[in-house]
Amino acid sequence: MKVPKSIVYNPILKRAHGYRQVRWVENASCGLRLIGYADKIAKLNHQGWFTHDDGDPYEVYRGIVYQLPARDGKERFVYGYADPCNDDCALVCFDPEETAERAAHEADRFAEIFAEDERDYHRAWDAGQQYEQLDEEIKEIRMETLALGDEMRAAKKLAAKAPTICNVLRAKILENYHRILKLRKTRDELAEMYGRDEAFKDGRLS
């Protein structure tokens, strides 16, 4: 027997850019009357806001408007953005507007702000991933350079017979040294820019 769905109101978000009564809502259609997407209602020239800098079309926060029961003879509309990864789910601000069009404009702005948050998160997460990749590359170059050092010491014993080998090894060691300096600089710049961000730490650990 299939269990009927019911709407789920998650706890109010503590940080919501000044918006009041913001909640994740699951199975929204089971308790809220869908009016439509903000871009359709307000006739906007776009269909949401990208959550990745690369513009992944499957990750877009699109403003959405729902209607609550009227109160004191006045219509009430709430707004938010549709969750691109879960059907019939949305982040909704339950601070009502009196017209659907006004709610649509608020929904679009709401979606824009939270999409920028998501882009910031992904930038920091990607930076954390890049940091770890650079760190690993530095370690590999160091191991290679240590091995070259061993070969260099062995080659010095044959320097009279094989001077070219010593010159090649010396040049490669110097090249590796400069590569490490460059990689460390890039790595340190990432840490300086994103190091305090939790997303950066998440990216490093993943």
Secondary structure as UniProt FT lines:
FT   STRAND          8..9
FT   TURN            17..18
FT   STRAND          22..26
FT   HELIX           28..30
FT   STRAND          33..37
FT   HELIX           38..41
FT   TURN            42..43
FT   STRAND          49..50
FT   TURN            53..54
FT   TURN            57..58
FT   STRAND          60..71
FT   TURN            72..73
FT   STRAND          74..82
FT   TURN            84..85
FT   TURN            87..88
FT   STRAND          90..97
FT   HELIX           100..156
FT   TURN            157..161
FT   HELIX           163..194
FT   TURN            195..196
FT   HELIX           198..205
//
